[in-house]
Amino acid sequence: MPPVTVPLPAPRSDPVELTRAAHRLLSRIQPGAKFVRAGVMLTDLRPAREPAEKKD
C-alpha cells in the first residue's frame, strides 16, 4: 500500500490539530483492506520559537 501524506499550511504543535490531520488521511486508505498498519513520520521539525524559513 502506498504511503499517504497530508501537508500542513503552517507549523503545528497542537496534538488535536495533528490528530485531525491524520483522520483526514483515513479516507485515502485502500477500501476493503482487512489489516492496516500505520505509522506517523514528522518532517521539517524545528524549535517552537524559530521562525519558518521562506521557500523560494
MODELLER restraints for C-alpha pairs under 7 A, 6 or more apart:
rsr = mdl.restraints
at = mdl.atoms
rsr.add(forms.Gaussian(group=physical.xy_distance, feature=features.Distance(at['CA:4:A'], at['CA:25:A']), mean=6.81, stdev=0.5))
rsr.add(forms.Gaussian(group=physical.xy_distance, feature=features.Distance(at['CA:6:A'], at['CA:21:A']), mean=6.74, stdev=0.5))
